[in-house]
Amino acid sequence: MPLRTARAIGMFCVALSIGATQIAGAADFDKGLAALHSGDYATAFQEFRSLAEQGHTSAQYNLGNRYANGQGVPQDYAEAVTWYRKAAEQGDANAQLNLGYMYAKGQGVPQDYVQAHMWFNLSASQDGKDAAYNRDIAAERMTNQQISESQALARKWVAKNR
């Protein structure tokens, strides 16, 4: 078999295995969602955990929710923040919104309206639900200097992550 043909077959096999992994990942995520909707939080947690550790954004967000709400695991705000942050850094608007909530409430992190405003702002820029509303509430508790700082942090984050 010529080298060119062998290389093409090898590339096809790699592409096929990547596609199969993504399909399997989607199936596991759907299994996690089904478990979540049926109230089987322990199974949902296990399905999401495996995918989250592999970098699956929606699984990371859902894992954060399990920790924040104590569903399938003991409630642990710090762990919720960890998983929300992983998803938020990949651009998930809902994770950014929830991370903003965590900073606004001081759950799992020190209360910090500058950080809350930044995450709400990032979520709002992606049409995140309720993000603009919550950003404005945070802004009411901030000085103009803090708002400017938050906006600068958001611009820096966007420049780095997009």
N, C-alpha and C positions, 0 to 999 in steps of 0.2 A: 504494500500500500504506500503510495507516495506520501511524503511528509506533509504536503499541503492538505491532502485529504484527511490524514490522521489528525492534524491540528484542527480542521473544521469539525470533525466528529467529536473531538475532545471539547471544543468550545460549545457545541450543541448540547453535549451531556451536562456540562456545567450550567448552562442556561436552563436546561430542563430541571436539574436538581434545585436550582434557586427558585424556579417557579413552583415546584412541588412544595418546597419549604414555606413559601408565602401562602399557598393554598392551605397547607396544614395549619399554619399560624392563624389564618382567617377562621378555619374550622374551630380551633381551640378558643379563639376569642368569642365566636358565636356560642360555643358551649358555655363559656363563662357568663355571657349575657343571659342565656337561657336559665342558668342556675341562679343568677342574680334576680331575674324576674319571678322565679318560682320561690324565692326566699331561701334558697340553699346557699347561704353566704360562704360557708366553708369551701364548697366546690368552686364557687365563683372566685374566691380568693386564690385558690390553688391554680386555676386556669390563668388568671390575670398575672399572678406572680411570675410564672414561667415565661410568659411572653414579655412582661415588663423588663425582666432581667436581660432579655435579648434586644431591648430598645424599642419595643412596640409602643408607640405614643399613646394610643387609646387605652391600652392595657395599663400603662403607667398612670394615666389619669384615673382610671377606675380603681386601681390599687390604692392610690391616694385617697379616694372616696371611702374605700373599705376601712382604712386606718382612721380617717377623720370621723367616721360614723360608728366605728367599733363593730363592723359587720364581718363576721368570720374570723376576726382577730380582736384582741383587746384594743380599745381606743388608744391611739398614740399619735398625738398631733405632730410631734417632731418627725415621725416616720411619714405621716401624710405630706408634710412639707417637702421631704426628700423626694417623694414620687411625683408630687405636683410640679416641683422644680424641674425634674427630668423631662416631663412632658411639656412644660411651659417653655423650656429652652429649645424645644423642637418646633415651637410656634403654635401649640394647641391653645386656642382662645379660652376654652373652658378651664383648663389647668391654670392659665394666667389669671383668670378671674378668681378662682379658688385660692391661688397663692396670694392674691391681693387681699382676700378675706382674712387669710391667716395672719398676714402682717397687720391688717387693720384691727383685728381682735387680739393680737398677741398670743396666738395659739401655735405652739411649736416653735415659735421665734419671738424675740422681743417685739413688742408693739412698735411699729415704725410706719408712720403715715407717708413718708417719702417713698419707701419701698411699695407700700400698698398702692399709692397713686401711680407709681411707675407701672406695676403689673396690671392695674385696672386700665391704664392708658393703652398699654400694649394690646390687651384684650379688646378694648373698644375699637382700636384701629383695624381689627379683623371682624368687626360687627359682633363681638362677643356679647351674649345676653347680659343685660343689666350692668355691663362694665362702665359705660359712660355715666350712668346714674350714680354708681358707687364711687367712681373717680371724683365726681362733683361733691359728694358727701365728704370724702376724705379731704378734698381741697378746702372745705369750710373749716376744717380743724388745723389748717396749715397756714404758715406765713407765706408771703409772696416769694421770699427767698427759698423756702422749702419746695414750693411748687416749681420754681425755676430749676432747682436741683433735680427734682424728680423728672422733669421734662428732658433735661440734659442726659440723665441716666437712661431714659427710654430711647433717646436718639442714638446714644452710644451703643445700647443693646441691639438696636435695629441695624446699625452699621456693621456690627460684629457678626450678627447671626443671620443676615439675609444676603 
